[in-house]
Amino acid sequence: MTIPYYSHLLELHLEGTAIRGLPASIELLSGNVLLNLKDCKNLKSLPSTINGLRLLRTLCLSGCSKLKKVPENLGKVESLEVRLSC
């Protein structure tokens, strides 16, 4: 799966979808400020390229019960709030 280049997309809501992971091309959504992955029960990991979302402020991971891997470099995204309860 690849994501087209949408640098002006502000919010991406994938709540409740059956995705297992995000593509490395997620970094192309450089203007994204909110990524809602709430209740993506099959989501297992986030790609390291997620740190390319420099404007990301809110990452909702509530209900992602199979999520085992979160990139260490996620902490490099300034002002990011990771919500485990959304």
mmCIF file as gemmi writes it, N, C-alpha and C atoms, coordinates in Angstrom:
data_model
loop_
_atom_site.group_PDB
_atom_site.id
_atom_site.type_symbol
_atom_site.label_atom_id
_atom_site.label_alt_id
_atom_site.label_comp_id
_atom_site.label_asym_id
_atom_site.label_entity_id
_atom_site.label_seq_id
_atom_site.pdbx_PDB_ins_code
_atom_site.Cartn_x
_atom_site.Cartn_y
_atom_site.Cartn_z
_atom_site.occupancy
_atom_site.B_iso_or_equiv
_atom_site.pdbx_formal_charge
_atom_site.auth_seq_id
_atom_site.auth_asym_id
_atom_site.pdbx_PDB_model_num
ATOM 1 N N . MET Axp A 1 ? 0.849 -1.176 0 1 0 ? 1 A 1
ATOM 2 C CA . MET Axp A 1 ? 0 0 0 1 0 ? 1 A 1
ATOM 3 C C . MET Axp A 1 ? 0.888 1.23 0 1 0 ? 1 A 1
ATOM 4 N N . THR Axp A 2 ? 0.565 2.182 -0.831 1 0 ? 2 A 1
ATOM 5 C CA . THR Axp A 2 ? 1.284 3.451 -0.832 1 0 ? 2 A 1
ATOM 6 C C . THR Axp A 2 ? 0.289 4.578 -0.645 1 0 ? 2 A 1
ATOM 7 N N . ILE Axp A 3 ? 0.807 5.658 -0.16 1 0 ? 3 A 1
ATOM 8 C CA . ILE Axp A 3 ? -0.027 6.838 0.06 1 0 ? 3 A 1
ATOM 9 C C . ILE Axp A 3 ? 0.412 7.905 -0.93 1 0 ? 3 A 1
ATOM 10 N N . PRO Axp A 4 ? -0.528 8.461 -1.698 1 0 ? 4 A 1
ATOM 11 C CA . PRO Axp A 4 ? -0.169 9.535 -2.618 1 0 ? 4 A 1
ATOM 12 C C . PRO Axp A 4 ? 0.333 10.755 -1.843 1 0 ? 4 A 1
ATOM 13 N N . TYR Axp A 5 ? 0.987 11.639 -2.536 1 0 ? 5 A 1
ATOM 14 C CA . TYR Axp A 5 ? 1.545 12.836 -1.921 1 0 ? 5 A 1
ATOM 15 C C . TYR Axp A 5 ? 0.431 13.858 -1.691 1 0 ? 5 A 1
ATOM 16 N N . TYR Axp A 6 ? 0.006 13.991 -0.457 1 0 ? 6 A 1
ATOM 17 C CA . TYR Axp A 6 ? -1.001 14.976 -0.061 1 0 ? 6 A 1
ATOM 18 C C . TYR Axp A 6 ? -0.431 15.808 1.075 1 0 ? 6 A 1
ATOM 19 N N . SER Axp A 7 ? 0.451 16.724 0.759 1 0 ? 7 A 1
ATOM 20 C CA . SER Axp A 7 ? 1.14 17.485 1.801 1 0 ? 7 A 1
ATOM 21 C C . SER Axp A 7 ? 0.207 18.413 2.572 1 0 ? 7 A 1
ATOM 22 N N . HIS Axp A 8 ? -0.963 18.722 2.028 1 0 ? 8 A 1
ATOM 23 C CA . HIS Axp A 8 ? -1.875 19.645 2.7 1 0 ? 8 A 1
ATOM 24 C C . HIS Axp A 8 ? -2.995 18.943 3.469 1 0 ? 8 A 1
ATOM 25 N N . LEU Axp A 9 ? -2.971 17.625 3.512 1 0 ? 9 A 1
ATOM 26 C CA . LEU Axp A 9 ? -3.963 16.874 4.276 1 0 ? 9 A 1
ATOM 27 C C . LEU Axp A 9 ? -3.699 17.086 5.759 1 0 ? 9 A 1
ATOM 28 N N . LEU Axp A 10 ? -4.664 17.635 6.482 1 0 ? 10 A 1
ATOM 29 C CA . LEU Axp A 10 ? -4.463 17.971 7.893 1 0 ? 10 A 1
ATOM 30 C C . LEU Axp A 10 ? -4.782 16.825 8.834 1 0 ? 10 A 1
ATOM 31 N N . GLU Axp A 11 ? -5.816 16.054 8.526 1 0 ? 11 A 1
ATOM 32 C CA . GLU Axp A 11 ? -6.244 14.976 9.419 1 0 ? 11 A 1
ATOM 33 C C . GLU Axp A 11 ? -6.476 13.7 8.614 1 0 ? 11 A 1
ATOM 34 N N . LEU Axp A 12 ? -6.063 12.584 9.212 1 0 ? 12 A 1
ATOM 35 C CA . LEU Axp A 12 ? -6.315 11.277 8.602 1 0 ? 12 A 1
ATOM 36 C C . LEU Axp A 12 ? -6.991 10.411 9.648 1 0 ? 12 A 1
ATOM 37 N N . HIS Axp A 13 ? -8.238 10.033 9.382 1 0 ? 13 A 1
ATOM 38 C CA . HIS Axp A 13 ? -9.029 9.22 10.308 1 0 ? 13 A 1
ATOM 39 C C . HIS Axp A 13 ? -9.16 7.809 9.739 1 0 ? 13 A 1
ATOM 40 N N . LEU Axp A 14 ? -8.49 6.862 10.371 1 0 ? 14 A 1
ATOM 41 C CA . LEU Axp A 14 ? -8.565 5.456 9.97 1 0 ? 14 A 1
ATOM 42 C C . LEU Axp A 14 ? -9.215 4.625 11.07 1 0 ? 14 A 1
ATOM 43 N N . GLU Axp A 15 ? -9.939 5.273 11.939 1 0 ? 15 A 1
ATOM 44 C CA . GLU Axp A 15 ? -10.577 4.644 13.099 1 0 ? 15 A 1
ATOM 45 C C . GLU Axp A 15 ? -11.385 3.415 12.705 1 0 ? 15 A 1
ATOM 46 N N . GLY Axp A 16 ? -11.102 2.297 13.4 1 0 ? 16 A 1
ATOM 47 C CA . GLY Axp A 16 ? -11.881 1.079 13.233 1 0 ? 16 A 1
ATOM 48 C C . GLY Axp A 16 ? -11.602 0.289 11.967 1 0 ? 16 A 1
ATOM 49 N N . THR Axp A 17 ? -10.587 0.66 11.208 1 0 ? 17 A 1
ATOM 50 C CA . THR Axp A 17 ? -10.282 -0.089 9.987 1 0 ? 17 A 1
ATOM 51 C C . THR Axp A 17 ? -9.466 -1.338 10.32 1 0 ? 17 A 1
ATOM 52 N N . ALA Axp A 18 ? -9.339 -2.236 9.364 1 0 ? 18 A 1
ATOM 53 C CA . ALA Axp A 18 ? -8.651 -3.515 9.577 1 0 ? 18 A 1
ATOM 54 C C . ALA Axp A 18 ? -7.177 -3.468 9.172 1 0 ? 18 A 1
ATOM 55 N N . ILE Axp A 19 ? -6.592 -2.276 9.11 1 0 ? 19 A 1
ATOM 56 C CA . ILE Axp A 19 ? -5.19 -2.182 8.697 1 0 ? 19 A 1
ATOM 57 C C . ILE Axp A 19 ? -4.277 -2.887 9.692 1 0 ? 19 A 1
ATOM 58 N N . ARG Axp A 20 ? -3.19 -3.455 9.179 1 0 ? 20 A 1
ATOM 59 C CA . ARG Axp A 20 ? -2.205 -4.144 10.025 1 0 ? 20 A 1
ATOM 60 C C . ARG Axp A 20 ? -0.971 -3.293 10.244 1 0 ? 20 A 1
ATOM 61 N N . GLY Axp A 21 ? -0.802 -2.316 9.391 1 0 ? 21 A 1
ATOM 62 C CA . GLY Axp A 21 ? 0.345 -1.424 9.494 1 0 ? 21 A 1
ATOM 63 C C . GLY Axp A 21 ? 0.158 -0.247 8.559 1 0 ? 21 A 1
ATOM 64 N N . LEU Axp A 22 ? 0.988 0.748 8.728 1 0 ? 22 A 1
ATOM 65 C CA . LEU Axp A 22 ? 0.975 1.906 7.851 1 0 ? 22 A 1
ATOM 66 C C . LEU Axp A 22 ? 2.137 1.771 6.876 1 0 ? 22 A 1
ATOM 67 N N . PRO Axp A 23 ? 1.974 2.247 5.657 1 0 ? 23 A 1
ATOM 68 C CA . PRO Axp A 23 ? 3.078 2.17 4.701 1 0 ? 23 A 1
ATOM 69 C C . PRO Axp A 23 ? 4.18 3.171 5.048 1 0 ? 23 A 1
ATOM 70 N N . ALA Axp A 24 ? 5.377 2.891 4.596 1 0 ? 24 A 1
ATOM 71 C CA . ALA Axp A 24 ? 6.494 3.807 4.826 1 0 ? 24 A 1
ATOM 72 C C . ALA Axp A 24 ? 6.215 5.171 4.197 1 0 ? 24 A 1
ATOM 73 N N . SER Axp A 25 ? 5.387 5.197 3.165 1 0 ? 25 A 1
ATOM 74 C CA . SER Axp A 25 ? 5.072 6.456 2.485 1 0 ? 25 A 1
ATOM 75 C C . SER Axp A 25 ? 4.194 7.383 3.321 1 0 ? 25 A 1
ATOM 76 N N . ILE Axp A 26 ? 3.86 6.998 4.546 1 0 ? 26 A 1
ATOM 77 C CA . ILE Axp A 26 ? 3.078 7.862 5.444 1 0 ? 26 A 1
ATOM 78 C C . ILE Axp A 26 ? 3.762 9.211 5.622 1 0 ? 26 A 1
ATOM 79 N N . GLU Axp A 27 ? 5.079 9.24 5.498 1 0 ? 27 A 1
ATOM 80 C CA . GLU Axp A 27 ? 5.83 10.478 5.674 1 0 ? 27 A 1
ATOM 81 C C . GLU Axp A 27 ? 5.489 11.521 4.615 1 0 ? 27 A 1
ATOM 82 N N . LEU Axp A 28 ? 4.868 11.103 3.509 1 0 ? 28 A 1
ATOM 83 C CA . LEU Axp A 28 ? 4.48 12.05 2.466 1 0 ? 28 A 1
ATOM 84 C C . LEU Axp A 28 ? 3.338 12.955 2.905 1 0 ? 28 A 1
ATOM 85 N N . LEU Axp A 29 ? 2.662 12.593 3.976 1 0 ? 29 A 1
ATOM 86 C CA . LEU Axp A 29 ? 1.583 13.429 4.518 1 0 ? 29 A 1
ATOM 87 C C . LEU Axp A 29 ? 2.191 14.454 5.474 1 0 ? 29 A 1
ATOM 88 N N . SER Axp A 30 ? 3.131 15.213 4.972 1 0 ? 30 A 1
ATOM 89 C CA . SER Axp A 30 ? 3.956 16.087 5.81 1 0 ? 30 A 1
ATOM 90 C C . SER Axp A 30 ? 3.181 17.175 6.542 1 0 ? 30 A 1
ATOM 91 N N . GLY Axp A 31 ? 1.997 17.538 6.077 1 0 ? 31 A 1
ATOM 92 C CA . GLY Axp A 31 ? 1.207 18.57 6.738 1 0 ? 31 A 1
ATOM 93 C C . GLY Axp A 31 ? 0.209 18.028 7.746 1 0 ? 31 A 1
ATOM 94 N N . ASN Axp A 32 ? 0.192 16.718 7.929 1 0 ? 32 A 1
ATOM 95 C CA . ASN Axp A 32 ? -0.78 16.068 8.807 1 0 ? 32 A 1
ATOM 96 C C . ASN Axp A 32 ? -0.568 16.456 10.264 1 0 ? 32 A 1
ATOM 97 N N . VAL Axp A 33 ? -1.641 16.894 10.935 1 0 ? 33 A 1
ATOM 98 C CA . VAL Axp A 33 ? -1.55 17.267 12.349 1 0 ? 33 A 1
ATOM 99 C C . VAL Axp A 33 ? -2.267 16.275 13.258 1 0 ? 33 A 1
ATOM 100 N N . LEU Axp A 34 ? -3.163 15.438 12.692 1 0 ? 34 A 1
ATOM 101 C CA . LEU Axp A 34 ? -3.888 14.456 13.487 1 0 ? 34 A 1
ATOM 102 C C . LEU Axp A 34 ? -3.944 13.133 12.735 1 0 ? 34 A 1
ATOM 103 N N . LEU Axp A 35 ? -3.551 12.07 13.421 1 0 ? 35 A 1
ATOM 104 C CA . LEU Axp A 35 ? -3.63 10.717 12.859 1 0 ? 35 A 1
ATOM 105 C C . LEU Axp A 35 ? -4.428 9.872 13.838 1 0 ? 35 A 1
ATOM 106 N N . ASN Axp A 36 ? -5.643 9.502 13.434 1 0 ? 36 A 1
ATOM 107 C CA . ASN Axp A 36 ? -6.55 8.758 14.303 1 0 ? 36 A 1
ATOM 108 C C . ASN Axp A 36 ? -6.555 7.287 13.9 1 0 ? 36 A 1
ATOM 109 N N . LEU Axp A 37 ? -5.953 6.457 14.743 1 0 ? 37 A 1
ATOM 110 C CA . LEU Axp A 37 ? -5.904 5.01 14.516 1 0 ? 37 A 1
ATOM 111 C C . LEU Axp A 37 ? -6.703 4.259 15.578 1 0 ? 37 A 1
ATOM 112 N N . LYS Axp A 38 ? -7.605 4.961 16.229 1 0 ? 38 A 1
ATOM 113 C CA . LYS Axp A 38 ? -8.402 4.368 17.304 1 0 ? 38 A 1
ATOM 114 C C . LYS Axp A 38 ? -9.117 3.102 16.825 1 0 ? 38 A 1
ATOM 115 N N . ASP Axp A 39 ? -9.061 2.081 17.664 1 0 ? 39 A 1
ATOM 116 C CA . ASP Axp A 39 ? -9.75 0.811 17.417 1 0 ? 39 A 1
ATOM 117 C C . ASP Axp A 39 ? -9.325 0.107 16.128 1 0 ? 39 A 1
ATOM 118 N N . CYS Axp A 40 ? -8.094 0.316 15.703 1 0 ? 40 A 1
ATOM 119 C CA . CYS Axp A 40 ? -7.522 -0.467 14.596 1 0 ? 40 A 1
ATOM 120 C C . CYS Axp A 40 ? -6.943 -1.722 15.244 1 0 ? 40 A 1
ATOM 121 N N . LYS Axp A 41 ? -7.795 -2.668 15.497 1 0 ? 41 A 1
ATOM 122 C CA . LYS Axp A 41 ? -7.469 -3.837 16.314 1 0 ? 41 A 1
ATOM 123 C C . LYS Axp A 41 ? -6.426 -4.767 15.694 1 0 ? 41 A 1
ATOM 124 N N . ASN Axp A 42 ? -6.178 -4.652 14.39 1 0 ? 42 A 1
ATOM 125 C CA . ASN Axp A 42 ? -5.172 -5.488 13.724 1 0 ? 42 A 1
ATOM 126 C C . ASN Axp A 42 ? -3.833 -4.782 13.535 1 0 ? 42 A 1
ATOM 127 N N . LEU Axp A 43 ? -3.761 -3.52 13.93 1 0 ? 43 A 1
ATOM 128 C CA . LEU Axp A 43 ? -2.532 -2.747 13.766 1 0 ? 43 A 1
ATOM 129 C C . LEU Axp A 43 ? -1.439 -3.317 14.655 1 0 ? 43 A 1
ATOM 130 N N . LYS Axp A 44 ? -0.312 -3.707 14.035 1 0 ? 44 A 1
ATOM 131 C CA . LYS Axp A 44 ? 0.767 -4.353 14.782 1 0 ? 44 A 1
ATOM 132 C C . LYS Axp A 44 ? 1.978 -3.456 14.983 1 0 ? 44 A 1
ATOM 133 N N . SER Axp A 45 ? 2.205 -2.528 14.061 1 0 ? 45 A 1
ATOM 134 C CA . SER Axp A 45 ? 3.391 -1.68 14.18 1 0 ? 45 A 1
ATOM 135 C C . SER Axp A 45 ? 3.201 -0.374 13.423 1 0 ? 45 A 1
ATOM 136 N N . LEU Axp A 46 ? 4.051 0.577 13.751 1 0 ? 46 A 1
ATOM 137 C CA . LEU Axp A 46 ? 4.101 1.852 13.053 1 0 ? 46 A 1
ATOM 138 C C . LEU Axp A 46 ? 5.466 1.943 12.379 1 0 ? 46 A 1
ATOM 139 N N . PRO Axp A 47 ? 5.526 2.446 11.149 1 0 ? 47 A 1
ATOM 140 C CA . PRO Axp A 47 ? 6.816 2.53 10.461 1 0 ? 47 A 1
ATOM 141 C C . PRO Axp A 47 ? 7.698 3.632 11.048 1 0 ? 47 A 1
ATOM 142 N N . SER Axp A 48 ? 8.991 3.466 10.928 1 0 ? 48 A 1
ATOM 143 C CA . SER Axp A 48 ? 9.915 4.481 11.446 1 0 ? 48 A 1
ATOM 144 C C . SER Axp A 48 ? 9.778 5.799 10.694 1 0 ? 48 A 1
ATOM 145 N N . THR Axp A 49 ? 9.235 5.758 9.489 1 0 ? 49 A 1
ATOM 146 C CA . THR Axp A 49 ? 9.072 6.978 8.699 1 0 ? 49 A 1
ATOM 147 C C . THR Axp A 49 ? 7.988 7.899 9.246 1 0 ? 49 A 1
ATOM 148 N N . ILE Axp A 50 ? 7.265 7.452 10.256 1 0 ? 50 A 1
ATOM 149 C CA . ILE Axp A 50 ? 6.226 8.295 10.85 1 0 ? 50 A 1
ATOM 150 C C . ILE Axp A 50 ? 6.838 9.563 11.451 1 0 ? 50 A 1
ATOM 151 N N . ASN Axp A 51 ? 8.126 9.525 11.756 1 0 ? 51 A 1
ATOM 152 C CA . ASN Axp A 51 ? 8.768 10.719 12.291 1 0 ? 51 A 1
ATOM 153 C C . ASN Axp A 51 ? 8.9 11.806 11.233 1 0 ? 51 A 1
ATOM 154 N N . GLY Axp A 52 ? 8.593 11.485 9.973 1 0 ? 52 A 1
ATOM 155 C CA . GLY Axp A 52 ? 8.575 12.482 8.915 1 0 ? 52 A 1
ATOM 156 C C . GLY Axp A 52 ? 7.366 13.399 8.995 1 0 ? 52 A 1
ATOM 157 N N . LEU Axp A 53 ? 6.407 13.047 9.838 1 0 ? 53 A 1
ATOM 158 C CA . LEU Axp A 53 ? 5.222 13.886 10.04 1 0 ? 53 A 1
ATOM 159 C C . LEU Axp A 53 ? 5.566 14.951 11.075 1 0 ? 53 A 1
ATOM 160 N N . ARG Axp A 54 ? 6.364 15.911 10.673 1 0 ? 54 A 1
ATOM 161 C CA . ARG Axp A 54 ? 6.9 16.924 11.591 1 0 ? 54 A 1
ATOM 162 C C . ARG Axp A 54 ? 5.829 17.798 12.236 1 0 ? 54 A 1
ATOM 163 N N . LEU Axp A 55 ? 4.678 17.947 11.59 1 0 ? 55 A 1
ATOM 164 C CA . LEU Axp A 55 ? 3.608 18.786 12.136 1 0 ? 55 A 1
ATOM 165 C C . LEU Axp A 55 ? 2.595 17.991 12.946 1 0 ? 55 A 1
ATOM 166 N N . LEU Axp A 56 ? 2.782 16.675 13.027 1 0 ? 56 A 1
ATOM 167 C CA . LEU Axp A 56 ? 1.841 15.821 13.753 1 0 ? 56 A 1
ATOM 168 C C . LEU Axp A 56 ? 1.765 16.243 15.215 1 0 ? 56 A 1
ATOM 169 N N . ARG Axp A 57 ? 0.564 16.502 15.696 1 0 ? 57 A 1
ATOM 170 C CA . ARG Axp A 57 ? 0.359 16.925 17.08 1 0 ? 57 A 1
ATOM 171 C C . ARG Axp A 57 ? -0.405 15.888 17.889 1 0 ? 57 A 1
ATOM 172 N N . THR Axp A 58 ? -1.299 15.133 17.242 1 0 ? 58 A 1
ATOM 173 C CA . THR Axp A 58 ? -2.111 14.151 17.952 1 0 ? 58 A 1
ATOM 174 C C . THR Axp A 58 ? -2.07 12.815 17.22 1 0 ? 58 A 1
ATOM 175 N N . LEU Axp A 59 ? -1.713 11.782 17.966 1 0 ? 59 A 1
ATOM 176 C CA . LEU Axp A 59 ? -1.698 10.411 17.458 1 0 ? 59 A 1
ATOM 177 C C . LEU Axp A 59 ? -2.564 9.589 18.393 1 0 ? 59 A 1
ATOM 178 N N . CYS Axp A 60 ? -3.705 9.13 17.899 1 0 ? 60 A 1
ATOM 179 C CA . CYS Axp A 60 ? -4.645 8.373 18.727 1 0 ? 60 A 1
ATOM 180 C C . CYS Axp A 60 ? -4.445 6.877 18.487 1 0 ? 60 A 1
ATOM 181 N N . LEU Axp A 61 ? -4.062 6.165 19.553 1 0 ? 61 A 1
ATOM 182 C CA . LEU Axp A 61 ? -3.795 4.726 19.472 1 0 ? 61 A 1
ATOM 183 C C . LEU Axp A 61 ? -4.692 3.911 20.398 1 0 ? 61 A 1
ATOM 184 N N . SER Axp A 62 ? -5.75 4.497 20.89 1 0 ? 62 A 1
ATOM 185 C CA . SER Axp A 62 ? -6.675 3.814 21.788 1 0 ? 62 A 1
ATOM 186 C C . SER Axp A 62 ? -7.305 2.605 21.1 1 0 ? 62 A 1
ATOM 187 N N . GLY Axp A 63 ? -7.315 1.474 21.775 1 0 ? 63 A 1
ATOM 188 C CA . GLY Axp A 63 ? -7.952 0.277 21.241 1 0 ? 63 A 1
ATOM 189 C C . GLY Axp A 63 ? -7.126 -0.49 20.226 1 0 ? 63 A 1
ATOM 190 N N . CYS Axp A 64 ? -5.867 -0.13 20.071 1 0 ? 64 A 1
ATOM 191 C CA . CYS Axp A 64 ? -4.963 -0.849 19.148 1 0 ? 64 A 1
ATOM 192 C C . CYS Axp A 64 ? -4.298 -1.969 19.936 1 0 ? 64 A 1
ATOM 193 N N . SER Axp A 65 ? -5.065 -2.997 20.235 1 0 ? 65 A 1
ATOM 194 C CA . SER Axp A 65 ? -4.642 -4.044 21.17 1 0 ? 65 A 1
ATOM 195 C C . SER Axp A 65 ? -3.485 -4.907 20.675 1 0 ? 65 A 1
ATOM 196 N N . LYS Axp A 66 ? -3.245 -4.962 19.37 1 0 ? 66 A 1
ATOM 197 C CA . LYS Axp A 66 ? -2.15 -5.783 18.841 1 0 ? 66 A 1
ATOM 198 C C . LYS Axp A 66 ? -0.887 -4.971 18.546 1 0 ? 66 A 1
ATOM 199 N N . LEU Axp A 67 ? -0.937 -3.684 18.823 1 0 ? 67 A 1
ATOM 200 C CA . LEU Axp A 67 ? 0.219 -2.827 18.551 1 0 ? 67 A 1
ATOM 201 C C . LEU Axp A 67 ? 1.372 -3.203 19.466 1 0 ? 67 A 1
ATOM 202 N N . LYS Axp A 68 ? 2.455 -3.664 18.87 1 0 ? 68 A 1
ATOM 203 C CA . LYS Axp A 68 ? 3.619 -4.13 19.633 1 0 ? 68 A 1
ATOM 204 C C . LYS Axp A 68 ? 4.845 -3.266 19.411 1 0 ? 68 A 1
ATOM 205 N N . LYS Axp A 69 ? 4.878 -2.565 18.284 1 0 ? 69 A 1
ATOM 206 C CA . LYS Axp A 69 ? 6.093 -1.839 17.921 1 0 ? 69 A 1
ATOM 207 C C . LYS Axp A 69 ? 5.783 -0.381 17.605 1 0 ? 69 A 1
ATOM 208 N N . VAL Axp A 70 ? 6.432 0.5 18.351 1 0 ? 70 A 1
ATOM 209 C CA . VAL Axp A 70 ? 6.341 1.935 18.113 1 0 ? 70 A 1
ATOM 210 C C . VAL Axp A 70 ? 7.773 2.421 17.91 1 0 ? 70 A 1
ATOM 211 N N . PRO Axp A 71 ? 8.046 3.142 16.846 1 0 ? 71 A 1
ATOM 212 C CA . PRO Axp A 71 ? 9.416 3.576 16.575 1 0 ? 71 A 1
ATOM 213 C C . PRO Axp A 71 ? 9.997 4.434 17.699 1 0 ? 71 A 1
ATOM 214 N N . GLU Axp A 72 ? 11.254 4.19 18.01 1 0 ? 72 A 1
ATOM 215 C CA . GLU Axp A 72 ? 11.933 4.976 19.035 1 0 ? 72 A 1
ATOM 216 C C . GLU Axp A 72 ? 12.022 6.442 18.64 1 0 ? 72 A 1
ATOM 217 N N . ASN Axp A 73 ? 12.169 6.703 17.347 1 0 ? 73 A 1
ATOM 218 C CA . ASN Axp A 73 ? 12.333 8.077 16.893 1 0 ? 73 A 1
ATOM 219 C C . ASN Axp A 73 ? 11.034 8.878 16.906 1 0 ? 73 A 1
ATOM 220 N N . LEU Axp A 74 ? 9.946 8.269 17.319 1 0 ? 74 A 1
ATOM 221 C CA . LEU Axp A 74 ? 8.672 8.977 17.414 1 0 ? 74 A 1
ATOM 222 C C . LEU Axp A 74 ? 8.78 10.139 18.392 1 0 ? 74 A 1
ATOM 223 N N . GLY Axp A 75 ? 9.627 10.006 19.379 1 0 ? 75 A 1
ATOM 224 C CA . GLY Axp A 75 ? 9.838 11.07 20.352 1 0 ? 75 A 1
ATOM 225 C C . GLY Axp A 75 ? 10.5 12.303 19.779 1 0 ? 75 A 1
ATOM 226 N N . LYS Axp A 76 ? 11.013 12.215 18.557 1 0 ? 76 A 1
ATOM 227 C CA . LYS Axp A 76 ? 11.657 13.362 17.92 1 0 ? 76 A 1
ATOM 228 C C . LYS Axp A 76 ? 10.654 14.31 17.279 1 0 ? 76 A 1
ATOM 229 N N . VAL Axp A 77 ? 9.402 13.878 17.185 1 0 ? 77 A 1
ATOM 230 C CA . VAL Axp A 77 ? 8.359 14.742 16.633 1 0 ? 77 A 1
ATOM 231 C C . VAL Axp A 77 ? 7.956 15.715 17.738 1 0 ? 77 A 1
ATOM 232 N N . GLU Axp A 78 ? 8.254 16.993 17.52 1 0 ? 78 A 1
ATOM 233 C CA . GLU Axp A 78 ? 8.007 17.999 18.551 1 0 ? 78 A 1
ATOM 234 C C . GLU Axp A 78 ? 6.518 18.192 18.818 1 0 ? 78 A 1
ATOM 235 N N . SER Axp A 79 ? 6.182 18.412 20.059 1 0 ? 79 A 1
ATOM 236 C CA . SER Axp A 79 ? 4.814 18.716 20.506 1 0 ? 79 A 1
ATOM 237 C C . SER Axp A 79 ? 3.808 17.616 20.193 1 0 ? 79 A 1
ATOM 238 N N . LEU Axp A 80 ? 4.264 16.383 20.079 1 0 ? 80 A 1
ATOM 239 C CA . LEU Axp A 80 ? 3.362 15.269 19.777 1 0 ? 80 A 1
ATOM 240 C C . LEU Axp A 80 ? 2.695 14.767 21.047 1 0 ? 80 A 1
ATOM 241 N N . GLU Axp A 81 ? 1.387 14.596 20.973 1 0 ? 81 A 1
ATOM 242 C CA . GLU Axp A 81 ? 0.611 14.01 22.065 1 0 ? 81 A 1
ATOM 243 C C . GLU Axp A 81 ? 0.104 12.652 21.585 1 0 ? 81 A 1
ATOM 244 N N . VAL Axp A 82 ? 0.56 11.594 22.237 1 0 ? 82 A 1
ATOM 245 C CA . VAL Axp A 82 ? 0.097 10.246 21.911 1 0 ? 82 A 1
ATOM 246 C C . VAL Axp A 82 ? -1.024 9.914 22.881 1 0 ? 82 A 1
ATOM 247 N N . ARG Axp A 83 ? -2.198 9.648 22.351 1 0 ? 83 A 1
ATOM 248 C CA . ARG Axp A 83 ? -3.362 9.36 23.193 1 0 ? 83 A 1
ATOM 249 C C . ARG Axp A 83 ? -3.647 7.864 23.185 1 0 ? 83 A 1
ATOM 250 N N . LEU Axp A 84 ? -3.663 7.29 24.368 1 0 ? 84 A 1
ATOM 251 C CA . LEU Axp A 84 ? -4.012 5.881 24.505 1 0 ? 84 A 1
ATOM 252 C C . LEU Axp A 84 ? -5.46 5.725 24.919 1 0 ? 84 A 1
ATOM 253 N N . SER Axp A 85 ? -6.112 6.84 25.151 1 0 ? 85 A 1
ATOM 254 C CA . SER Axp A 85 ? -7.53 6.858 25.472 1 0 ? 85 A 1
ATOM 255 C C . SER Axp A 85 ? -8.122 8.045 24.73 1 0 ? 85 A 1
ATOM 256 N N . CYS Axp A 86 ? -8.903 7.756 23.684 1 0 ? 86 A 1
ATOM 257 C CA . CYS Axp A 86 ? -9.443 8.819 22.826 1 0 ? 86 A 1
ATOM 258 C C . CYS Axp A 86 ? -10.962 8.811 22.849 1 0 ? 86 A 1
